[in-house]
Amino acid sequence: MPEAFNEQLAEQIDRYIERLFVLPDDSLTQNLSDAAAAGLPAINISPNEGKLLYLIAKMSRAKRILEIGTLGGYSTTWLARALPADGKLITLELDQAHAAVARHNLDRAGVADRVEIIIGRGVDSLNALLDRNEPPFDLIFIDADKPSYVEYLNRALRLARTGTVILADNVIRNGRVMSEQPTDASSRGARAYNEAIAAHPRLESLVLPIIRENLDGLSISIVTGNE
């Protein structure tokens, strides 16, 4: 008989997968150390989710990636490593200090040459990309303030094409999104985002549960048509 699911087993499974499929990486380990030393919040994706992002970017043959939410550049590094030599990643970060840590980490990882960091409020930066007629992206990863997720999605769709993959992190919130009226703004934002991608006529979507300290989720959408 299989063991009953519990938090301890979930953590053991997560570590088991990490040991098998995510090899030790000095630059990524130092990335997290530098972020912690600089006082950045410890809200980066897990190593297993980093490998998942990398694989999705590889499978989608992405040459142009947009990331909304840089933090210390941990997920940025995973995504940038999936790009071909002539690929480009644009990442949006609100905080100047976070961006400085990310630049250093990306340089150490050897991917800084293919990454552009734009500093400012996410919605404003997305509007600026639209204003400059930025070409469509092949993959878009949303991992920033949850109350703005639907706004990010609306603009991301204008920066996408048929076949673009749109990912969003933290969309289960340890189950709080299942409440009709979540008590915190982040869970309300994530719930609204899930409902938006489920109903959107241009998207085919699913949420994949992600094991961490708590149960969370990564949404995966593909753009199936133009406006």
C-alpha positions as CSV (number, residue, x, y, z in Angstrom):
1,M,0.0,0.0,0.0
2,P,1.3,3.5,-0.8
3,E,1.9,5.9,2.0
4,A,-0.7,8.5,2.8
5,F,0.1,12.0,1.5
6,N,1.4,14.3,4.2
7,E,3.7,17.3,4.4
8,Q,6.7,15.3,5.4
9,L,6.2,12.9,2.5
10,A,5.7,15.8,0.1
11,E,9.1,17.3,1.2
12,Q,10.8,14.0,0.9
13,I,9.4,13.6,-2.7
14,D,10.6,17.1,-3.5
15,R,14.1,16.4,-2.3
16,Y,14.1,13.0,-4.1
17,I,13.3,14.7,-7.4
18,E,15.9,17.4,-6.8
19,R,18.7,14.9,-6.0
20,L,18.0,13.0,-9.3
21,F,17.3,15.8,-11.7
22,V,18.8,19.1,-10.4
23,L,22.6,18.9,-10.3
24,P,24.5,21.0,-7.8
25,D,25.2,24.4,-9.3
26,D,27.6,26.8,-7.6
27,S,26.3,29.9,-9.4
28,L,22.7,29.2,-8.4
29,T,23.7,28.4,-4.9
30,Q,25.6,31.7,-4.6
31,N,22.7,33.5,-6.2
32,L,20.5,32.5,-3.2
33,S,23.2,33.3,-0.7
34,D,23.8,36.8,-2.2
35,A,20.1,37.5,-2.3
36,A,19.7,36.5,1.4
37,A,22.8,38.6,2.3
38,A,21.2,41.6,0.5
39,G,18.0,41.2,2.5
40,L,15.8,40.1,-0.4
41,P,12.7,38.1,0.6
42,A,13.2,34.3,0.3
43,I,10.4,33.9,-2.2
44,N,12.4,32.5,-5.2
45,I,11.2,29.5,-7.0
46,S,12.5,26.1,-5.9
47,P,15.3,24.3,-7.8
48,N,12.8,21.8,-9.1
49,E,10.6,24.5,-10.5
50,G,13.6,26.2,-12.0
51,K,14.4,23.0,-13.9
52,L,10.7,22.8,-14.9
53,L,10.8,26.4,-16.3
54,Y,14.1,25.5,-18.1
55,L,12.5,22.4,-19.7
56,I,9.3,24.3,-20.8
57,A,11.4,27.0,-22.4
58,K,13.5,24.4,-24.2
59,M,10.4,22.4,-25.3
60,S,8.7,25.6,-26.6
61,R,12.0,26.5,-28.5
62,A,11.8,30.0,-27.0
63,K,14.1,32.6,-28.4
64,R,12.4,35.6,-26.8
65,I,11.3,35.4,-23.1
66,L,9.5,37.9,-20.9
67,E,9.7,37.6,-17.1
68,I,7.6,39.7,-14.9
69,G,9.3,39.8,-11.5
70,T,13.1,39.4,-11.3
71,L,13.9,39.4,-7.6
72,G,17.5,38.2,-7.4
73,G,17.6,36.6,-10.8
74,Y,17.2,33.0,-9.8
75,S,14.4,32.1,-12.1
76,T,15.9,34.5,-14.7
77,T,19.0,32.4,-14.8
78,W,17.1,29.2,-15.3
79,L,15.2,30.7,-18.2
80,A,18.2,32.4,-19.8
81,R,20.1,29.2,-19.8
82,A,17.3,27.7,-22.0
83,L,17.8,30.3,-24.7
84,P,19.9,29.7,-27.8
85,A,23.0,31.9,-28.3
86,D,21.0,34.6,-30.2
87,G,18.1,34.5,-27.7
88,K,16.9,37.4,-25.5
89,L,15.2,37.7,-22.1
90,I,13.6,40.8,-20.8
91,T,12.8,40.8,-17.1
92,L,10.8,43.4,-15.2
93,E,11.7,44.4,-11.6
94,L,10.2,47.1,-9.4
95,D,13.0,47.4,-6.9
96,Q,16.4,49.0,-7.9
97,A,18.3,47.1,-5.2
98,H,16.8,43.8,-6.3
99,A,17.8,44.5,-9.8
100,A,21.4,45.3,-8.8
101,V,21.7,41.9,-7.0
102,A,20.2,40.2,-10.1
103,R,22.6,41.8,-12.5
104,H,25.6,40.5,-10.4
105,N,24.1,37.0,-10.2
106,L,23.3,36.9,-14.0
107,D,26.8,38.0,-14.8
108,R,28.3,35.3,-12.6
109,A,26.1,32.7,-14.2
110,G,27.3,33.8,-17.7
111,V,23.9,34.8,-19.0
112,A,23.9,38.6,-18.5
113,D,24.6,39.2,-22.2
114,R,21.2,37.9,-23.2
115,V,19.2,39.6,-20.4
116,E,17.7,43.1,-20.2
117,I,16.4,44.3,-16.8
118,I,13.8,47.0,-16.9
119,I,13.2,48.7,-13.6
120,G,9.8,50.1,-12.7
121,R,6.2,49.2,-11.8
122,G,5.2,46.1,-13.8
123,V,2.2,47.5,-15.5
124,D,4.1,50.7,-16.5
125,S,7.0,48.6,-17.9
126,L,4.6,46.4,-19.9
127,N,3.0,49.5,-21.3
128,A,6.4,50.8,-22.3
129,L,7.1,47.5,-24.1
130,L,3.8,47.9,-26.0
131,D,4.6,51.6,-26.8
132,R,7.9,50.6,-28.3
133,N,6.3,47.9,-30.4
134,E,8.3,45.1,-28.8
135,P,8.0,41.9,-31.0
136,P,6.0,39.0,-29.6
137,F,7.5,36.8,-27.0
138,D,7.7,33.0,-27.2
139,L,7.4,32.5,-23.4
140,I,6.1,34.8,-20.7
141,F,6.6,34.0,-17.0
142,I,4.6,36.0,-14.4
143,D,5.9,35.9,-10.8
144,A,5.3,39.2,-9.2
145,D,2.7,40.9,-7.0
146,K,-0.4,38.7,-7.2
147,P,-3.1,41.4,-7.0
148,S,-1.8,42.6,-10.4
149,Y,-1.8,39.2,-12.1
150,V,-4.9,39.8,-14.3
151,E,-3.5,43.2,-15.4
152,Y,-0.2,41.5,-16.3
153,L,-2.1,38.8,-18.2
154,N,-4.1,41.3,-20.2
155,R,-0.9,43.1,-21.3
156,A,1.0,39.8,-21.8
157,L,-1.5,38.7,-24.3
158,R,-0.8,41.8,-26.4
159,L,2.8,40.8,-26.3
160,A,2.1,37.3,-27.4
161,R,1.4,35.4,-30.6
162,T,-0.3,32.2,-31.4
163,G,1.7,29.5,-29.7
164,T,3.2,31.7,-26.9
165,V,3.4,29.9,-23.6
166,I,2.3,31.9,-20.6
167,L,3.3,30.7,-17.1
168,A,2.3,32.1,-13.7
169,D,3.7,31.1,-10.3
170,N,2.0,30.9,-6.9
171,V,-1.6,30.4,-8.1
172,I,-2.7,27.8,-5.5
173,R,-1.6,29.6,-2.3
174,N,-1.8,26.4,-0.2
175,G,-5.4,26.0,-1.3
176,R,-6.6,29.5,-0.3
177,V,-7.6,30.2,-3.9
178,M,-10.4,27.6,-3.5
179,S,-12.3,30.0,-1.1
180,E,-14.9,32.1,-2.9
181,Q,-13.7,35.1,-1.0
182,P,-10.0,34.7,0.1
183,T,-9.1,36.9,3.0
184,D,-5.7,38.1,1.6
185,A,-5.1,40.1,-1.5
186,S,-2.5,37.8,-3.0
187,S,-4.9,34.8,-2.9
188,R,-7.7,37.0,-4.4
189,G,-5.4,38.0,-7.2
190,A,-4.3,34.4,-7.9
191,R,-7.9,33.2,-7.8
192,A,-9.0,35.9,-10.3
193,Y,-6.0,35.0,-12.5
194,N,-7.0,31.3,-12.5
195,E,-10.6,32.1,-13.4
196,A,-9.4,34.5,-16.2
197,I,-7.1,31.9,-17.9
198,A,-9.8,29.2,-17.5
199,A,-12.4,31.3,-19.3
200,H,-10.2,33.2,-21.9
201,P,-11.1,32.3,-25.5
202,R,-7.5,32.7,-26.6
203,L,-6.0,30.3,-24.0
204,E,-5.8,26.6,-23.3
205,S,-4.6,26.3,-19.7
206,L,-4.0,24.0,-16.7
207,V,-2.6,24.5,-13.2
208,L,0.1,22.1,-12.1
209,P,0.5,21.7,-8.3
210,I,4.0,22.5,-7.0
211,I,5.4,20.9,-3.8
212,R,7.2,23.4,-1.5
213,E,6.9,24.2,2.2
214,N,3.3,24.4,1.3
215,L,1.3,23.3,-1.7
216,D,1.3,25.9,-4.5
217,G,0.9,25.8,-8.2
218,L,2.2,26.9,-11.6
219,S,-0.3,27.8,-14.3
220,I,0.5,26.8,-17.9
221,S,-1.3,28.4,-20.8
222,I,-0.8,28.4,-24.5
223,V,-2.1,31.1,-26.8
224,T,-4.3,29.5,-29.4
225,G,-5.4,32.5,-31.4
226,N,-5.0,36.2,-32.2
227,E,-7.3,39.0,-30.9
